[in-house]
Amino acid sequence: MSTESVARTSPALGSGPNGQQAKNWCGHFQMPLHYPRYTKADYETMPEWKLDCLLKEYGLPISGDVDQKRKFAMGAFLWAR
């Protein structure tokens, strides 16, 4: 029995019909490189759609009303000084 190594290349984002490859790639969780740098005031005024995007980007749950999402985001991303 022989084993062969097969090199796989990553598809270029946006390649394929109508960027289909990019849509498939974006569906997988990948840890962001940077920690969010929002202040408490930023979270308190952040619109719900932006909270949803932020939580989804970090693989966190996006259920509940906007106040619950704000509290969750602040608890997850704000550090005591």
C-alpha positions in Angstrom: 0.0 0.0 0.0 1.4 3.4 -1.0 0.5 6.7 0.4 0.6 9.8 -1.8 0.5 13.4 -0.7 -1.8 15.6 -2.6 -1.4 19.3 -2.7 -4.6 21.2 -2.5 -4.9 24.8 -3.5 -7.4 27.2 -2.0 -9.8 28.6 -4.5 -9.5 32.3 -5.2 -12.2 34.2 -3.5 -14.7 35.5 -5.9 -13.8 32.9 -8.6 -16.6 30.9 -10.1 -20.0 32.0 -11.4 -21.2 35.1 -9.5 -18.6 34.7 -6.8 -20.0 31.4 -5.7 -16.6 30.3 -4.3 -16.6 33.4 -2.1 -20.1 32.7 -0.8 -19.0 29.2 0.2 -15.8 30.3 1.8 -17.6 33.0 3.9 -20.0 30.4 5.3 -17.2 28.8 7.4 -16.0 30.2 10.7 -12.5 31.6 10.8 -11.3 33.3 13.9 -10.7 37.0 13.2 -7.2 38.3 13.6 -8.0 41.3 15.8 -10.0 41.7 19.0 -12.8 44.4 18.7 -11.8 47.7 20.1 -15.2 49.2 20.9 -15.9 51.1 24.1 -18.9 50.6 26.3 -20.4 53.7 24.8 -19.9 52.2 21.3 -21.8 49.0 22.3 -24.6 51.0 24.0 -25.3 52.9 20.7 -24.4 50.2 18.2 -27.3 49.3 15.9 -28.6 45.7 16.1 -27.4 44.8 12.6 -23.8 45.7 13.6 -24.0 43.7 16.8 -25.3 40.7 14.8 -22.4 41.0 12.4 -19.8 41.3 15.2 -21.2 38.4 17.2 -21.4 36.2 14.0 -17.8 37.2 13.0 -16.6 35.7 16.3 -18.9 32.6 16.2 -21.0 33.8 19.1 -24.8 33.4 19.4 -27.0 36.2 18.0 -30.3 35.3 19.6 -32.3 37.6 21.9 -33.4 41.2 21.6 -31.0 44.1 21.0 -30.5 44.8 24.7 -29.5 41.1 25.4 -27.1 41.2 22.4 -25.5 44.4 23.7 -25.0 43.0 27.2 -23.6 39.8 25.7 -21.2 41.7 23.5 -20.0 43.9 26.3 -19.5 40.9 28.6 -17.6 39.1 25.9 -15.4 41.9 24.6 -14.9 44.6 27.3 -12.2 44.0 29.8 -12.1 45.5 33.3 -9.5 48.2 33.6 
